Amino acid sequence: MSDEPDAAVAAAWAYEGLHVNALFRQWVEPVLEAAGVTTGTSVLDVGCGTGVVAREAFGRVGQTGSVTGLDIGPGMLAVAEILEPGVRWAEGDAGELPFDDNEFDAVVSQFGLMFFPDRVRAIREMLRCARPGSRVVVAVWDALDHSEAYPIAVDLLSRWAGPAAADALRAPFVLGDTDELRDLFEQAGASAMSIDTELGTARFPSVRSMVEADLRGWLPVMGVFLDDDLIDLILAEADDALGQYVTVDGEMVFDAPAHIVTIPA
């Protein structure tokens, strides 16, 4: 029991080190631009993880603004606090935000909505906390089959590590259908919105780093832990399975599209 906090922090550091630059950082500017974050803005980042969006927002808002990052994972927040102590970090549930009505000038959530237990309630909560005239901006990944390498990685995990590991890797892509996504927001009371699909690029130093990011960084965050022997086996298989995405410089590069939903509050 005493090892659980250390394991959560270790998984969060792995997530930050292996995934943030390769996948998430490129989406920070589009999300903050869509939300209108600038000097003096008060920002709420829901499902902040280790805080890449909140950190960038903190650099934008200056001394007259403020940034609050909320996540349900204490391990994620422990890492976020170390990386940027100037942000107000809060542990809490996206379905029951511990903030006042109309408290923030911008509410954002990057790649978190897929994992909220009650997505409709979470969207309602984000809308509740946004001031009239502000924007709520939510980014989610496009469908799994539109992300070039991940269907192969999911199949690899299914064959060698079983359904729990494969489902953990499928989970980020479950809101990829734009019709279903629009319906979800409409259920939450968002009558006006825009959904923009943008083509991002995943860029890992190697096949090994991409697969290891999932095996050691993402799967533990989702509660799936593989032993070292199985990890080594999967990494050996991955070189052949994913070799088509390796550049002449040895990097692994592939399409990683996402949807950005913008809602006027």
TORKOL-4160 file (C-alpha; in steps of 0.2 Angstrom, whole numbers, padded with zeros to 4 digits, m for minus):
265
<pt num="1" X="0000" Y="0000" Z="0000"/>
<pt num="2" X="0014" Y="0012" Z="0004"/>
<pt num="3" X="0022" Y="0010" Z="m0013"/>
<pt num="4" X="0006" Y="0016" Z="m0022"/>
<pt num="5" X="0010" Y="0035" Z="m0021"/>
<pt num="6" X="0027" Y="0032" Z="m0028"/>
<pt num="7" X="0021" Y="0021" Z="m0042"/>
<pt num="8" X="0009" Y="0034" Z="m0047"/>
<pt num="9" X="0022" Y="0048" Z="m0047"/>
<pt num="10" X="0034" Y="0037" Z="m0057"/>
<pt num="11" X="0020" Y="0033" Z="m0070"/>
<pt num="12" X="0017" Y="0052" Z="m0071"/>
<pt num="13" X="0035" Y="0056" Z="m0074"/>
<pt num="14" X="0036" Y="0043" Z="m0087"/>
<pt num="15" X="0020" Y="0050" Z="m0095"/>
<pt num="16" X="0028" Y="0068" Z="m0095"/>
<pt num="17" X="0045" Y="0062" Z="m0102"/>
<pt num="18" X="0039" Y="0050" Z="m0115"/>
<pt num="19" X="0023" Y="0057" Z="m0121"/>
<pt num="20" X="0022" Y="0076" Z="m0119"/>
<pt num="21" X="0034" Y="0081" Z="m0132"/>
<pt num="22" X="0030" Y="0067" Z="m0144"/>
<pt num="23" X="0012" Y="0070" Z="m0144"/>
<pt num="24" X="0004" Y="0083" Z="m0133"/>
<pt num="25" X="0014" Y="0099" Z="m0134"/>
<pt num="26" X="0010" Y="0103" Z="m0152"/>
<pt num="27" X="m0009" Y="0105" Z="m0147"/>
<pt num="28" X="m0006" Y="0117" Z="m0133"/>
<pt num="29" X="m0005" Y="0133" Z="m0144"/>
<pt num="30" X="m0021" Y="0128" Z="m0155"/>
<pt num="31" X="m0031" Y="0125" Z="m0139"/>
<pt num="32" X="m0025" Y="0141" Z="m0130"/>
<pt num="33" X="m0028" Y="0151" Z="m0146"/>
<pt num="34" X="m0045" Y="0144" Z="m0148"/>
<pt num="35" X="m0049" Y="0149" Z="m0130"/>
<pt num="36" X="m0043" Y="0166" Z="m0132"/>
<pt num="37" X="m0030" Y="0165" Z="m0118"/>
<pt num="38" X="m0019" Y="0181" Z="m0117"/>
<pt num="39" X="m0013" Y="0193" Z="m0104"/>
<pt num="40" X="m0024" Y="0194" Z="m0089"/>
<pt num="41" X="m0035" Y="0179" Z="m0093"/>
<pt num="42" X="m0040" Y="0167" Z="m0079"/>
<pt num="43" X="m0039" Y="0149" Z="m0085"/>
<pt num="44" X="m0045" Y="0132" Z="m0079"/>
<pt num="45" X="m0037" Y="0117" Z="m0086"/>
<pt num="46" X="m0048" Y="0102" Z="m0083"/>
<pt num="47" X="m0039" Y="0085" Z="m0083"/>
<pt num="48" X="m0023" Y="0094" Z="m0083"/>
<pt num="49" X="m0011" Y="0078" Z="m0081"/>
<pt num="50" X="0006" Y="0084" Z="m0078"/>
<pt num="51" X="0002" Y="0101" Z="m0084"/>
<pt num="52" X="0008" Y="0105" Z="m0101"/>
<pt num="53" X="m0006" Y="0116" Z="m0106"/>
<pt num="54" X="m0007" Y="0125" Z="m0089"/>
<pt num="55" X="0011" Y="0128" Z="m0090"/>
<pt num="56" X="0010" Y="0137" Z="m0107"/>
<pt num="57" X="m0005" Y="0146" Z="m0101"/>
<pt num="58" X="0004" Y="0152" Z="m0086"/>
<pt num="59" X="0017" Y="0160" Z="m0097"/>
<pt num="60" X="0004" Y="0169" Z="m0107"/>
<pt num="61" X="m0007" Y="0176" Z="m0094"/>
<pt num="62" X="0006" Y="0186" Z="m0084"/>
<pt num="63" X="0004" Y="0193" Z="m0067"/>
<pt num="64" X="m0013" Y="0200" Z="m0070"/>
<pt num="65" X="m0020" Y="0182" Z="m0075"/>
<pt num="66" X="m0021" Y="0166" Z="m0066"/>
<pt num="67" X="m0020" Y="0147" Z="m0071"/>
<pt num="68" X="m0028" Y="0133" Z="m0061"/>
<pt num="69" X="m0025" Y="0115" Z="m0066"/>
<pt num="70" X="m0037" Y="0101" Z="m0060"/>
<pt num="71" X="m0034" Y="0082" Z="m0061"/>
<pt num="72" X="m0040" Y="0067" Z="m0052"/>
<pt num="73" X="m0023" Y="0059" Z="m0051"/>
<pt num="74" X="m0012" Y="0064" Z="m0036"/>
<pt num="75" X="0004" Y="0057" Z="m0045"/>
<pt num="76" X="0000" Y="0069" Z="m0060"/>
<pt num="77" X="m0002" Y="0084" Z="m0049"/>
<pt num="78" X="0014" Y="0080" Z="m0039"/>
<pt num="79" X="0024" Y="0081" Z="m0055"/>
<pt num="80" X="0014" Y="0096" Z="m0061"/>
<pt num="81" X="0018" Y="0105" Z="m0045"/>
<pt num="82" X="0037" Y="0102" Z="m0047"/>
<pt num="83" X="0037" Y="0108" Z="m0065"/>
<pt num="84" X="0027" Y="0124" Z="m0062"/>
<pt num="85" X="0024" Y="0129" Z="m0044"/>
<pt num="86" X="0016" Y="0146" Z="m0050"/>
<pt num="87" X="0000" Y="0137" Z="m0056"/>
<pt num="88" X="m0014" Y="0133" Z="m0044"/>
<pt num="89" X="m0015" Y="0114" Z="m0044"/>
<pt num="90" X="m0031" Y="0106" Z="m0038"/>
<pt num="91" X="m0036" Y="0088" Z="m0035"/>
<pt num="92" X="m0054" Y="0084" Z="m0040"/>
<pt num="93" X="m0067" Y="0076" Z="m0051"/>
<pt num="94" X="m0071" Y="0084" Z="m0068"/>
<pt num="95" X="m0089" Y="0079" Z="m0065"/>
<pt num="96" X="m0090" Y="0090" Z="m0049"/>
<pt num="97" X="m0078" Y="0105" Z="m0051"/>
<pt num="98" X="m0074" Y="0113" Z="m0035"/>
<pt num="99" X="m0076" Y="0131" Z="m0042"/>
<pt num="100" X="m0089" Y="0144" Z="m0043"/>
<pt num="101" X="m0101" Y="0148" Z="m0057"/>
<pt num="102" X="m0094" Y="0160" Z="m0070"/>
<pt num="103" X="m0076" Y="0159" Z="m0062"/>
<pt num="104" X="m0065" Y="0158" Z="m0077"/>
<pt num="105" X="m0062" Y="0168" Z="m0093"/>
<pt num="106" X="m0057" Y="0152" Z="m0102"/>
<pt num="107" X="m0059" Y="0133" Z="m0098"/>
<pt num="108" X="m0049" Y="0121" Z="m0108"/>
<pt num="109" X="m0047" Y="0102" Z="m0107"/>
<pt num="110" X="m0034" Y="0093" Z="m0118"/>
<pt num="111" X="m0036" Y="0074" Z="m0121"/>
<pt num="112" X="m0045" Y="0072" Z="m0105"/>
<pt num="113" X="m0064" Y="0070" Z="m0109"/>
<pt num="114" X="m0062" Y="0053" Z="m0115"/>
<pt num="115" X="m0058" Y="0047" Z="m0098"/>
<pt num="116" X="m0071" Y="0056" Z="m0087"/>
<pt num="117" X="m0083" Y="0044" Z="m0080"/>
<pt num="118" X="m0098" Y="0055" Z="m0084"/>
<pt num="119" X="m0093" Y="0065" Z="m0100"/>
<pt num="120" X="m0110" Y="0075" Z="m0101"/>
<pt num="121" X="m0109" Y="0080" Z="m0083"/>
<pt num="122" X="m0091" Y="0086" Z="m0085"/>
<pt num="123" X="m0095" Y="0096" Z="m0100"/>
<pt num="124" X="m0109" Y="0104" Z="m0091"/>
<pt num="125" X="m0097" Y="0108" Z="m0076"/>
<pt num="126" X="m0085" Y="0116" Z="m0088"/>
<pt num="127" X="m0098" Y="0127" Z="m0095"/>
<pt num="128" X="m0104" Y="0132" Z="m0078"/>
<pt num="129" X="m0087" Y="0138" Z="m0073"/>
<pt num="130" X="m0085" Y="0148" Z="m0089"/>
<pt num="131" X="m0090" Y="0167" Z="m0088"/>
<pt num="132" X="m0102" Y="0173" Z="m0101"/>
<pt num="133" X="m0093" Y="0178" Z="m0117"/>
<pt num="134" X="m0079" Y="0166" Z="m0114"/>
<pt num="135" X="m0075" Y="0150" Z="m0122"/>
<pt num="136" X="m0074" Y="0132" Z="m0117"/>
<pt num="137" X="m0061" Y="0122" Z="m0128"/>
<pt num="138" X="m0059" Y="0103" Z="m0128"/>
<pt num="139" X="m0047" Y="0093" Z="m0138"/>
<pt num="140" X="m0050" Y="0074" Z="m0141"/>
<pt num="141" X="m0041" Y="0062" Z="m0153"/>
<pt num="142" X="m0048" Y="0057" Z="m0170"/>
<pt num="143" X="m0053" Y="0039" Z="m0172"/>
<pt num="144" X="m0041" Y="0025" Z="m0170"/>
<pt num="145" X="m0040" Y="0020" Z="m0188"/>
<pt num="146" X="m0035" Y="0038" Z="m0193"/>
<pt num="147" X="m0020" Y="0037" Z="m0182"/>
<pt num="148" X="m0007" Y="0028" Z="m0193"/>
<pt num="149" X="0003" Y="0018" Z="m0181"/>
<pt num="150" X="m0008" Y="0015" Z="m0166"/>
<pt num="151" X="m0020" Y="0002" Z="m0174"/>
<pt num="152" X="m0004" Y="m0009" Z="m0176"/>
<pt num="153" X="0001" Y="m0005" Z="m0159"/>
<pt num="154" X="m0016" Y="m0010" Z="m0152"/>
<pt num="155" X="m0015" Y="m0026" Z="m0162"/>
<pt num="156" X="0002" Y="m0030" Z="m0155"/>
<pt num="157" X="m0004" Y="m0028" Z="m0137"/>
<pt num="158" X="m0019" Y="m0038" Z="m0140"/>
<pt num="159" X="m0009" Y="m0053" Z="m0146"/>
<pt num="160" X="0005" Y="m0052" Z="m0133"/>
<pt num="161" X="m0002" Y="m0043" Z="m0117"/>
<pt num="162" X="m0021" Y="m0047" Z="m0119"/>
<pt num="163" X="m0037" Y="m0037" Z="m0120"/>
<pt num="164" X="m0034" Y="m0025" Z="m0104"/>
<pt num="165" X="m0018" Y="m0018" Z="m0112"/>
<pt num="166" X="m0026" Y="m0017" Z="m0129"/>
<pt num="167" X="m0041" Y="m0008" Z="m0122"/>
<pt num="168" X="m0030" Y="0004" Z="m0112"/>
<pt num="169" X="m0022" Y="0009" Z="m0129"/>
<pt num="170" X="m0039" Y="0011" Z="m0138"/>
<pt num="171" X="m0046" Y="0022" Z="m0124"/>
<pt num="172" X="m0039" Y="0039" Z="m0130"/>
<pt num="173" X="m0048" Y="0037" Z="m0147"/>
<pt num="174" X="m0066" Y="0033" Z="m0141"/>
<pt num="175" X="m0073" Y="0050" Z="m0146"/>
<pt num="176" X="m0066" Y="0051" Z="m0163"/>
<pt num="177" X="m0083" Y="0051" Z="m0172"/>
<pt num="178" X="m0088" Y="0069" Z="m0175"/>
<pt num="179" X="m0106" Y="0065" Z="m0176"/>
<pt num="180" X="m0106" Y="0056" Z="m0159"/>
<pt num="181" X="m0095" Y="0070" Z="m0152"/>
<pt num="182" X="m0107" Y="0084" Z="m0157"/>
<pt num="183" X="m0121" Y="0074" Z="m0150"/>
<pt num="184" X="m0112" Y="0072" Z="m0133"/>
<pt num="185" X="m0109" Y="0091" Z="m0132"/>
<pt num="186" X="m0127" Y="0095" Z="m0137"/>
<pt num="187" X="m0133" Y="0083" Z="m0123"/>
<pt num="188" X="m0123" Y="0094" Z="m0111"/>
<pt num="189" X="m0132" Y="0109" Z="m0117"/>
<pt num="190" X="m0119" Y="0116" Z="m0129"/>
<pt num="191" X="m0131" Y="0122" Z="m0143"/>
<pt num="192" X="m0118" Y="0131" Z="m0153"/>
<pt num="193" X="m0100" Y="0124" Z="m0156"/>
<pt num="194" X="m0087" Y="0122" Z="m0169"/>
<pt num="195" X="m0077" Y="0106" Z="m0172"/>
<pt num="196" X="m0061" Y="0107" Z="m0181"/>
<pt num="197" X="m0051" Y="0092" Z="m0186"/>
<pt num="198" X="m0032" Y="0096" Z="m0187"/>
<pt num="199" X="m0018" Y="0085" Z="m0193"/>
<pt num="200" X="m0005" Y="0083" Z="m0180"/>
<pt num="201" X="0011" Y="0073" Z="m0181"/>
<pt num="202" X="0017" Y="0060" Z="m0168"/>
<pt num="203" X="0036" Y="0061" Z="m0167"/>
<pt num="204" X="0046" Y="0049" Z="m0156"/>
<pt num="205" X="0065" Y="0046" Z="m0156"/>
<pt num="206" X="0063" Y="0028" Z="m0161"/>
<pt num="207" X="0050" Y="0014" Z="m0162"/>
<pt num="208" X="0056" Y="0008" Z="m0145"/>
<pt num="209" X="0053" Y="0025" Z="m0137"/>
<pt num="210" X="0035" Y="0025" Z="m0144"/>
<pt num="211" X="0031" Y="0008" Z="m0138"/>
<pt num="212" X="0040" Y="0010" Z="m0122"/>
<pt num="213" X="0030" Y="0026" Z="m0119"/>
<pt num="214" X="0014" Y="0016" Z="m0119"/>
<pt num="215" X="0020" Y="0001" Z="m0110"/>
<pt num="216" X="0029" Y="0011" Z="m0096"/>
<pt num="217" X="0021" Y="0027" Z="m0097"/>
<pt num="218" X="0003" Y="0026" Z="m0103"/>
<pt num="219" X="m0003" Y="0008" Z="m0097"/>
<pt num="220" X="0002" Y="0011" Z="m0079"/>
<pt num="221" X="m0008" Y="0027" Z="m0079"/>
<pt num="222" X="m0023" Y="0016" Z="m0084"/>
<pt num="223" X="m0019" Y="0003" Z="m0071"/>
<pt num="224" X="m0011" Y="m0010" Z="m0082"/>
<pt num="225" X="0006" Y="m0015" Z="m0077"/>
<pt num="226" X="0017" Y="m0027" Z="m0088"/>
<pt num="227" X="0032" Y="m0037" Z="m0081"/>
<pt num="228" X="0049" Y="m0033" Z="m0089"/>
<pt num="229" X="0051" Y="m0049" Z="m0099"/>
<pt num="230" X="0034" Y="m0046" Z="m0108"/>
<pt num="231" X="0039" Y="m0028" Z="m0111"/>
<pt num="232" X="0055" Y="m0034" Z="m0119"/>
<pt num="233" X="0046" Y="m0046" Z="m0130"/>
<pt num="234" X="0034" Y="m0033" Z="m0136"/>
<pt num="235" X="0048" Y="m0021" Z="m0140"/>
<pt num="236" X="0057" Y="m0034" Z="m0150"/>
<pt num="237" X="0041" Y="m0037" Z="m0160"/>
<pt num="238" X="0037" Y="m0019" Z="m0162"/>
<pt num="239" X="0053" Y="m0015" Z="m0173"/>
<pt num="240" X="0046" Y="m0026" Z="m0187"/>
<pt num="241" X="0028" Y="m0022" Z="m0185"/>
<pt num="242" X="0030" Y="m0003" Z="m0185"/>
<pt num="243" X="0046" Y="m0001" Z="m0196"/>
<pt num="244" X="0036" Y="0007" Z="m0210"/>
<pt num="245" X="0035" Y="0023" Z="m0199"/>
<pt num="246" X="0054" Y="0025" Z="m0196"/>
<pt num="247" X="0063" Y="0039" Z="m0205"/>
<pt num="248" X="0080" Y="0038" Z="m0213"/>
<pt num="249" X="0086" Y="0047" Z="m0197"/>
<pt num="250" X="0079" Y="0033" Z="m0186"/>
<pt num="251" X="0064" Y="0043" Z="m0179"/>
<pt num="252" X="0046" Y="0036" Z="m0179"/>
<pt num="253" X="0034" Y="0049" Z="m0187"/>
<pt num="254" X="0016" Y="0046" Z="m0191"/>
<pt num="255" X="m0001" Y="0056" Z="m0192"/>
<pt num="256" X="m0010" Y="0059" Z="m0176"/>
<pt num="257" X="m0025" Y="0070" Z="m0180"/>
<pt num="258" X="m0037" Y="0077" Z="m0167"/>
<pt num="259" X="m0053" Y="0087" Z="m0165"/>
<pt num="260" X="m0054" Y="0104" Z="m0156"/>
<pt num="261" X="m0071" Y="0108" Z="m0150"/>
<pt num="262" X="m0074" Y="0126" Z="m0146"/>
<pt num="263" X="m0090" Y="0132" Z="m0137"/>
<pt num="264" X="m0095" Y="0150" Z="m0133"/>
<pt num="265" X="m0100" Y="0151" Z="m0115"/>
